């Protein structure tokens, strides 16, 4: 990422139990909730069924604006 460039924000609404769990795990790992969720999204995107979607729709070829 270029210096000074702001990262896009993604929002999600979760149940209170999941919110507590996410915050607790992030705290125990010594990372921010944002970093924990970035890690989780990276793992999700590597799942075989998700990779099939990426390949089928050539989503890895999407260009930035």
C-alpha positions in Angstrom: 0.0 0.0 0.0 1.3 3.5 -0.9 2.3 5.6 2.1 -0.4 8.0 3.1 -3.1 6.2 1.2 -6.2 5.4 3.4 -7.4 1.8 3.5 -11.0 1.2 2.6 -13.3 0.6 5.6 -15.6 -2.5 5.8 -18.4 -2.7 8.4 -20.2 -5.8 9.7 -22.9 -6.2 12.3 -22.4 -9.2 14.5 -24.1 -10.7 17.5 -22.9 -9.6 21.0 -21.4 -13.0 21.7 -19.3 -12.9 18.6 -18.3 -9.3 19.3 -17.0 -10.3 22.7 -15.2 -13.4 21.3 -13.5 -11.4 18.5 -12.3 -8.7 20.9 -11.1 -11.2 23.5 -9.1 -13.2 20.9 -7.6 -10.1 19.4 -6.6 -9.0 22.9 -5.1 -12.3 23.8 -3.1 -12.3 20.5 -2.0 -8.7 21.2 -3.4 -7.4 17.9 -6.2 -5.1 16.9 -9.7 -6.3 16.0 -9.0 -4.9 12.5 -5.9 -7.0 12.2 -7.7 -10.1 13.5 -10.5 -9.6 10.9 -8.0 -9.0 8.1 -6.3 -12.3 9.0 -9.7 -14.1 9.1 -10.7 -12.7 5.7 -7.3 -13.7 4.2 -7.9 -17.3 5.5 -11.5 -17.3 4.1 -10.3 -16.1 0.7 -8.0 -19.1 0.4 -10.7 -21.6 0.9 -11.0 -23.9 -2.1 -14.7 -23.0 -2.8 -13.9 -19.3 -2.6 -10.9 -19.7 -4.9 -13.2 -21.5 -7.5 -15.4 -18.4 -7.5 -12.4 -16.1 -7.9 -11.1 -18.2 -10.8 -14.5 -18.7 -12.4 -15.2 -14.9 -12.4 -11.6 -13.9 -12.9 -11.8 -11.7 -9.8 -8.0 -11.7 -9.5 -8.0 -9.6 -12.6 -10.1 -6.7 -11.2 -8.3 -3.4 -11.6 -8.3 -0.5 -9.2 -10.0 2.7 -10.1 
